């Protein structure tokens, strides 16, 4: 009997890997539809093949044990939302994490969840009584447009505009608020979408700070490094650049540059160390830069620590390039 149950349990694990690879958690009734009975579910929990996260909510133990801190937050989010008796979505810093927007810390301490009705939220807030402890949920109620929401890695999450606004509302830094709204614009939200979201979600607070961040936000910043660079250079008196400007030559598209000052004919590149880890990346970037220089513009590069600690020196290099070009 035990050998048969072991075989069935391991077969069920293989089934979940194959047919539900995009799901971080599994509801009891979903397992039943796959032919995994209640008795087999219990046997899998006893054999440490399934981990019970909340009542009727499970995850493959191998998924939990191998999860990074960020992935573990997504698993906990998925379990929290799956336990709700009404539609719910990742929100605030949790939504930023799901959508890979920048955060000044690695992983939020709490689960941030939103629902659009005022129903009973005890299922969302109820802590796990099982082997693993689910972080406490911070539950918000507000006007969520279901059409803007999506499912990312098995986690229902609000749209880019609300994700950026709700995460930015928790920030104390003006630069981080702008970086999150930049990320929302990069992911497809428009300034009008963000402004409308700010009007609908006035109860998040910090409205003046968020409106100021929206005025500074631009849709062309791919990373927080680029946002911080643009803001720091503007503070140093450098004109606002064009972001992600494409350049072409006789071979076709050379690439998109981080910043371009057309009146000065200067390209600015915010260089992250991870961009050029392999020799092939270095060679490709050298060829890209040679093609750009043949077009005529000067190129100024800087690293994150330079723009953070000595933005005046980076600004001075840009002004020097302008004088040399003149």
C-alpha positions in Angstrom: 0.0 0.0 0.0 2.8 2.4 1.0 4.7 1.8 -2.2 1.6 2.4 -4.3 0.9 5.7 -2.5 4.5 6.7 -2.9 4.3 6.1 -6.7 1.0 8.0 -7.0 2.4 10.9 -4.9 5.5 11.2 -7.1 3.4 10.9 -10.3 1.3 13.8 -9.0 4.4 15.9 -8.5 5.4 15.2 -12.1 1.9 16.1 -13.2 2.0 19.4 -11.4 5.4 20.2 -12.9 4.1 19.6 -16.4 0.6 20.9 -16.4 0.8 23.7 -13.8 4.4 24.9 -14.2 3.1 28.5 -14.4 1.3 28.3 -11.1 3.1 29.0 -7.9 0.3 27.6 -5.7 -2.6 25.1 -6.1 -6.1 25.2 -4.7 -7.6 22.0 -3.4 -10.3 22.0 -6.0 -7.8 22.5 -8.8 -5.8 19.5 -7.5 -9.1 17.5 -7.5 -9.7 18.3 -11.1 -6.3 16.9 -11.9 -7.2 13.6 -10.2 -5.2 14.3 -7.1 -7.7 13.2 -4.4 -7.9 14.6 -0.9 -6.3 11.4 0.4 -3.5 11.8 -2.0 -3.1 15.5 -1.1 -2.7 14.5 2.5 -0.2 11.8 1.7 1.9 14.3 -0.3 1.9 16.7 2.6 3.0 13.9 5.0 5.8 13.0 2.5 6.9 16.6 2.3 6.1 16.7 -1.4 3.4 19.3 -1.0 3.5 22.2 1.5 0.2 23.5 2.9 0.4 27.3 2.9 -3.1 28.2 3.9 -6.3 26.2 4.3 -6.8 24.4 1.0 -3.8 26.2 -0.6 -0.7 24.2 -1.5 2.6 24.6 -3.2 5.1 22.0 -4.3 7.7 21.7 -1.5 10.5 21.7 -4.0 9.3 25.1 -5.3 9.2 26.5 -1.8 12.6 25.2 -0.8 14.4 26.5 -3.9 12.7 29.9 -4.0 14.7 33.0 -3.7 13.4 35.6 -1.2 11.7 37.4 -4.1 10.1 34.2 -5.4 9.0 33.3 -1.9 7.2 36.6 -1.6 5.4 35.8 -4.9 4.4 32.4 -3.5 3.1 33.9 -0.3 1.2 36.5 -2.4 -0.3 33.9 -4.6 -1.4 31.9 -1.5 -2.9 35.0 0.1 -4.9 36.0 -3.0 -6.0 32.4 -3.6 -7.5 32.3 -0.1 -9.6 35.4 -0.7 -13.4 35.1 -1.0 -13.4 37.9 -3.6 -11.1 39.1 -6.4 -7.8 40.4 -5.0 -4.5 41.6 -6.5 -1.0 42.3 -5.6 -0.7 46.0 -4.7 1.9 48.6 -3.6 5.4 47.4 -3.1 4.3 43.8 -3.7 2.9 44.8 -7.1 6.1 46.6 -7.9 8.0 43.4 -7.1 5.7 41.3 -9.2 6.1 43.7 -12.2 9.8 44.0 -11.7 9.7 47.7 -10.9 12.6 49.1 -8.8 12.4 49.1 -5.0 15.0 50.5 -2.6 14.9 47.3 -0.6 15.0 43.7 -1.7 11.7 42.3 -0.7 8.7 43.9 1.2 8.2 42.8 4.8 4.4 42.5 4.3 2.1 41.2 1.6 0.4 44.2 0.0 -3.0 43.2 -1.4 -6.0 45.2 -2.7 -9.6 44.3 -3.3 -12.3 46.4 -4.9 -15.1 45.6 -2.5 -15.5 46.0 1.2 -16.3 42.4 2.0 -14.9 40.2 4.8 -11.1 40.4 4.7 -10.4 37.9 7.4 -9.4 35.3 4.9 -6.8 37.7 3.5 -5.4 38.7 6.9 -5.6 35.2 8.5 -2.1 34.0 9.3 -1.0 30.5 8.4 -1.3 27.9 11.1 0.8 25.4 9.2 4.5 24.7 9.1 5.4 27.8 7.1 4.5 31.3 8.4 2.9 33.5 5.8 3.8 37.2 6.3 1.0 39.5 7.5 -1.1 41.0 4.8 -1.7 44.8 4.4 -5.1 44.9 2.8 -6.4 48.0 0.9 -9.8 48.6 -0.6 -10.3 50.8 -3.6 -11.5 51.2 -7.2 -9.6 48.6 -9.1 -10.1 48.4 -12.9 -10.1 44.6 -13.6 -9.3 45.3 -17.3 -5.9 46.9 -16.3 -4.9 43.9 -14.1 -3.0 40.9 -15.3 -1.5 37.7 -14.0 2.3 37.6 -13.7 4.0 34.3 -12.8 0.7 33.1 -11.4 0.1 36.2 -9.2 -2.9 38.5 -10.0 -1.5 42.1 -10.0 -2.9 45.5 -10.6 -1.9 47.4 -13.8 1.3 49.4 -14.2 -0.2 52.8 -13.4 -1.7 51.6 -10.1 1.3 49.5 -9.2 3.6 52.5 -9.7 1.4 54.9 -7.8 0.6 52.6 -4.9 4.3 51.7 -4.5 5.5 55.3 -4.9 3.0 56.4 -2.2 5.0 54.3 0.3 8.3 56.0 -0.5 10.0 58.8 1.5 12.5 59.7 -1.3 11.4 62.0 -4.1 13.8 60.2 -6.5 12.3 56.8 -5.7 8.8 58.1 -6.2 9.9 59.4 -9.6 11.7 56.1 -10.4 8.5 54.1 -9.7 6.4 56.4 -11.9 9.1 56.2 -14.6 8.8 52.4 -14.4 5.0 52.6 -14.8 5.4 54.7 -17.9 8.0 52.4 -19.3 5.6 49.5 -18.8 2.9 51.1 -21.0 1.0 53.5 -18.7 0.6 57.0 -20.0 0.9 60.2 -18.0 -2.8 60.5 -18.3 -3.3 57.0 -16.8 -1.1 57.9 -13.9 -2.9 61.3 -13.3 -6.3 59.5 -13.4 -5.0 56.9 -10.9 -3.8 59.7 -8.6 -7.3 61.2 -8.7 -9.0 57.9 -8.0 -6.6 56.9 -5.2 -6.4 60.2 -3.2 -6.8 58.3 0.0 -3.3 56.9 -0.4 -2.0 60.2 0.7 1.1 62.2 -0.3 -0.8 63.6 -3.3 1.4 66.7 -3.7 4.5 64.6 -3.6 3.1 62.2 -6.1 2.0 65.0 -8.5 5.5 66.4 -8.3 6.9 63.0 -9.1 4.6 62.7 -12.1 5.8 66.1 -13.4 9.4 64.7 -13.3 8.5 61.2 -14.7 9.4 60.3 -18.2 8.6 57.2 -20.2 12.1 56.5 -21.5 13.9 55.4 -18.3 14.6 51.6 -18.4 16.2 51.5 -14.9 16.3 53.3 -11.6 20.0 54.1 -12.5 18.8 56.1 -15.5 16.1 57.9 -13.5 18.6 58.9 -10.8 21.1 60.0 -13.4 18.6 62.2 -15.3 17.4 63.8 -12.0 20.9 64.4 -10.7 22.1 66.0 -13.9 19.1 68.3 -14.1 19.9 69.3 -10.5 23.4 70.2 -11.7 22.0 72.5 -14.4 22.3 70.1 -17.3 19.3 70.4 -19.7 16.9 67.6 -19.8 17.9 64.9 -22.3 16.0 62.9 -24.8 15.7 59.3 -23.6 16.2 56.1 -25.6 17.0 57.9 -28.8 17.7 55.5 -31.7 20.8 56.0 -33.9 21.3 54.6 -37.3 24.1 54.2 -39.8 24.6 52.6 -43.2 24.3 49.1 -41.5 21.0 50.0 -39.9 20.0 50.5 -36.3 23.1 51.0 -34.1 21.0 51.0 -30.9 19.1 53.2 -28.4 21.2 55.5 -26.2 20.3 56.2 -22.6 20.4 60.0 -23.1 21.0 62.4 -25.9 21.4 66.2 -25.9 20.8 67.1 -29.6 21.7 70.8 -29.2 25.1 69.7 -27.8 25.4 66.5 -29.9 26.3 64.5 -26.8 25.3 61.0 -25.9 25.2 60.0 -22.2 25.4 56.4 -21.2 24.6 55.2 -17.6 26.8 52.1 -17.4 25.7 49.3 -15.0 28.5 46.8 -14.1 26.2 43.8 -15.1 25.9 45.0 -18.7 29.4 43.9 -19.6 30.2 40.8 -17.7 31.1 38.6 -20.7 33.9 39.4 -23.2 31.3 39.2 -26.0 29.3 42.0 -24.3 32.4 44.2 -24.1 33.3 43.6 -27.8 29.8 44.3 -28.9 29.6 47.5 -26.9 33.0 48.6 -28.3 31.8 48.1 -31.8 28.5 49.9 -31.0 30.4 52.9 -29.6 32.7 53.1 -32.6 29.6 53.2 -34.9 28.1 55.9 -32.7 31.2 58.0 -32.7 31.4 57.8 -36.5 28.1 59.6 -36.5 29.8 62.5 -34.9 28.4 62.8 -31.3 30.6 62.9 -28.2 29.9 60.1 -25.7 30.1 60.5 -21.9 29.8 57.5 -19.6 29.4 57.2 -15.9 28.9 54.5 -13.3 26.2 54.4 -10.5 28.6 55.4 -7.7 29.8 58.4 -9.8 26.3 59.9 -10.3 25.4 59.2 -6.7 28.5 60.5 -5.0 29.9 63.1 -7.5 27.2 64.2 -9.9 29.0 67.5 -10.2 32.0 65.7 -11.8 29.8 63.9 -14.3 28.1 67.2 -15.2 31.5 68.8 -15.6 32.5 66.0 -18.1 29.4 66.7 -20.1 30.1 70.4 -20.2 33.7 69.7 -21.2 32.5 67.5 -24.0 30.3 70.3 -25.2 33.2 72.8 -25.2 35.5 70.4 -27.1 32.8 69.8 -29.7 32.3 73.5 -30.1 
